[in-house]
Amino acid sequence: MTHGELNWHIEHHRVPVVVLGNWMFDTKPFYRSRLAAHGYVMVDKIEDTEVYRFASNGTATR
C-alpha cells in the first residue's frame, strides 16, 4: 500500500483500528497527526507500537 492509499483509507475511515508499528520511525509523527485530524484516538501503546481506534464522537475505549 502506498502512502497515498494509506492516507485515503484514514481520511475515509475505511478501518476501525490502525496500528503504527516500530518500522514507521520517520513517519509516525505525520500519521499521528493525520489520525487525530480524522477522528482516531490512541487506545493502547505496547513498547513502540501504537494502537488507534476510530471514534466518531472523539472517544474510544479498548
C-alpha positions in Angstrom: 0.0 0.0 0.0 1.4 3.4 -0.9 1.4 6.4 1.5 -1.3 8.0 -0.7 -3.5 4.9 -0.4 -3.0 4.8 3.3 -3.9 8.4 3.7 -7.1 7.9 1.7 -8.2 5.0 3.9 -7.5 7.1 7.1 -9.5 10.1 5.7 -12.4 7.9 4.7 -12.5 5.8 7.9 -12.1 2.5 6.0 -10.9 0.7 9.0 -11.9 1.0 12.7 -8.4 0.2 14.0 -4.9 1.4 12.9 -1.6 0.2 14.3 1.6 2.2 13.9 4.4 -0.2 14.3 8.0 0.1 15.1 9.0 0.2 11.3 7.4 3.7 11.0 10.0 5.7 12.9 10.3 8.5 10.3 6.5 8.8 9.6 4.9 8.2 13.0 4.6 12.0 13.8 2.9 12.5 10.4 0.5 9.7 10.8 -0.3 10.6 14.4 -1.5 14.0 13.3 -3.4 12.5 10.3 -5.2 10.0 12.6 -6.1 12.6 15.2 -7.4 15.0 12.5 -9.7 12.3 11.2 -11.2 11.1 14.5 -8.8 8.3 15.6 -7.6 8.2 19.2 -4.8 6.2 20.7 -6.3 3.3 22.8 -3.1 1.4 23.6 0.7 1.5 23.4 2.9 -1.5 23.6 6.6 -0.5 23.6 7.0 1.3 20.2 3.6 0.1 18.8 0.6 2.4 19.0 -3.0 1.3 18.5 -5.6 3.8 17.3 -9.4 3.4 17.1 -11.9 5.5 15.1 -14.3 7.2 17.4 -16.9 9.4 15.6 -17.6 11.3 18.9 -13.9 11.7 19.7 -13.7 9.0 22.3 -12.8 5.3 22.1 -12.4 2.5 24.5 -10.4 -0.6 24.4 
